């Protein structure tokens, strides 16, 4: 991803942002100290920021790990002895121009990844070279074709599986020829071992759909059948005389969605298939033992998930006779179920789900039911490690601050491993454990500069050494006039704001999409930082109704009501800021990306008179044009008519006459299709609304490359022009 540099005024900031939410920008009036307001609906996160570093850390055993240094050499460290040795030198990466590497379970081979070519958000193709560590040479031939779609080592020895041309292949050994497992793979029809677009984007957040059993005896892989799914088509302009047409199977609201099956493979023999009826999504696959596998199936209307355990009897995979399907109520909202953590050699497991008070907590699930292990008016975010005598998890319990994260161990009393570590700098934490949890990498992501250290988990948890402290970035920022960050709440809605140096108060930032959270304690250095520091604009965000990690009551507020409460919260909270007296009510703007672009447009179309201008990047206009996964919580009557009638941007077009509006979209957006922006444009033209528009040729939802720099420059100019032309 490219970086955008702003330097027209006081400071230069190299920044990189991602998509989604809303923001409020307030421009500081140097005479009166009254601030224009800008509401932002984009998720500001550091990603691929060129100066922010995190350690390339690869645990191998309970006391050993690999660490890739800045010069590209991979070092093998022994934590107990303190000894280190070169595992793979940097010249091996250079020899095959590799960007990443994967080590076999027996450490005898390294698979180097080269020629990375991005497809969708998570998927890509690459070529792979196998390096023999013991003999210090590359394996030739590798028996792996070019443009592999996914590759994964087995958890034992040096077997691996990969997907090429939509078919699954297995290499029984790193040096052996490949064995083809499937033959029916076909683009946009049958996908084996990799998800189709919907599963990649909405369910797996990954480009792989293969799972080895613990000892590598079986390989489970998903087969996705898109043959009956309707396609979305758009032009790819490229450089040729005639544009090409891109075709993607993309099920929209109410249309036929794909069928998913799980196949089990053993020693060149297909030995079984497990599946659920077509109104269920495949959610997760978890191996319990080599002969038992658990599969979660999520109802298409997303109000509950069924976990089914399948047992291998020597010839078939059958539903377990000692277990029953476990139904975990999700409350009918966008909340993908987390994977279960099974007790060793048992059908009992731990799962994060809502308790009786409607907060997400760890439950111990048996055939008799689910018993809560944690409880309180806070939420468990996820389980990170399960051992014979401990459950490690991340939650926002400490101080009951929903935007914080700390690492805990379920004990009596419960132990927090990170609550007292470098408190001013680190309030958003997680951990990455060694095999038996004797050691862990402490990951601190803010609010100060990110910090990563290796710690001893046997006893008081002492620090062994620092992996990355971002000292270089700290020195770069030392003389920069960075804004102050303030977090607070208005009634039940939390907000965070960036305040210019001379401001005493702040404004808001809000996303309020299903199960989102934008008011947190992460460190960020991005466009909002530039606006606050160089342009004296307060940037604020809120977590309105519909946001996550504060209990189901708040999160489920927009169930069957997309485009209502989360829109109202942006308007009403901004009015509260105006009442505080530090905002110039003539200089209030709002912007957003993706769902945030939708909320931005709905806010402007509400005709409230609060906002003077707004910018929507890749917005949804009508939910009937979006994929099945999010809006189909409205699928069953009578909710779909309400959705189509009352939650569309186009139905509010006439109210845009009183605001300045910038509409931005990429023509090759595979997620929120250019069709959505075209619909908004058509509706505005029909109502004779004067607005500005910018499209980016052959760019997808993230607007990467040169477009990334250009879009933020364009947004900046539009925003500043809006404020300059607003009446005092």
Secondary structure, DSSP 8 states (H G I E B T S, - for coil): ---EEE-SSS--EEE------EEEEEEB-TTT--EEEEEEES-----S-TT----EEEE-SSSEEEEE-TTS-EEEEETTT--EEEEE-HHHHHHTTEEEEEE-TTSSEEEEEEEEEE-SSS-EEEEEEEEETTTTEE-SS----SSBSEEEE-SSTT-EEEEETTEEEEESSTTS--EE-----BTTTEEESS--HHIIIIIISSS--EEE-TTSS-EEEEEEE-TTS-EEEEEE--SSSS-EEEEEE--BTTS---EEEEEEEETTEEEEEEE--TTEEEEEEEEEETTEEEEEEEETT-SEEEEEEEEE-SS-EEE-TT---EEEE--SSS------EE-TTSS-EEEEEE-TTS-EEEEEEETTEEEESS-SSS-EEEEEEE-SS-EEEEES-GGG-TT-BEEEE--SS-EESSTTSSTTTBSBEEEEE-TTSSEEEEEE--BSS-EEEEEE-SSS--EEEEEE--HHHHHHHTTS---EEEEEEETTEEEEEEE-TT-S---B-----TT---SS-----SHHHHHHHHS-EEEEEEE-TT-SSS-HHHHGGGTT-TTSHHHHHHHHHHHHHHHHT-EEEEEEEEEEETHHHHHHHHHHHTT-S--SEEEEES--S-GGGSBHHHHGGG-STTHHHHHHHHS-SGGGGGGGGGSEEEEEEETT-SSS-HHHHHHHHHHHHHTT---EEEEETT--TT--THHHHHHHHHHHHHHHHHHHTS--
